[in-house]
Amino acid sequence: MTTLAIDGVRWVNDRVSSVRWGNFDPATNDWAAPTTIVDVQQVVDALKSGKEVRTLFTLGGRAFLGPKVSALPYTNGHIGIEARVQDGQIEKSLEDLPPV
């Protein structure tokens, strides 16, 4: 079973504007298909539809699924994303992902 995973972000004015993501297969520890760079709104739409989205970090040459991603409403009506660390997960955030 694959998981939607984000392994890179683009920042504009301290907010994520785009992400590099795709379907990651934890069983094979590899991408199920090539990643793409998309507007953050596509991530928000996936979250709204009930899909789980995770961060993905490479440590020591091995990929690890990181915290789940959730939607984050801003006061101006814009909706962005954030990573939420839960017990037992590596403590990484979107800021720790490489730029795209």
GIQUI-V97603 format. One record per helix or strand of 3 or more residues. SS is the DSSP state (h for helix, s for strand). FROM is the first residue (numbers start at 1). TO is the last residue. Records with the same first field share a line. If there is no record, write none. Layout:
BEGIN
SS: FROM-TO / FROM-TO
END
This chain:
BEGIN
s: 2-12 / 15-25 / 36-39 / 53-59 / 62-73 / 79-84
h: 40-48 / 94-96
END
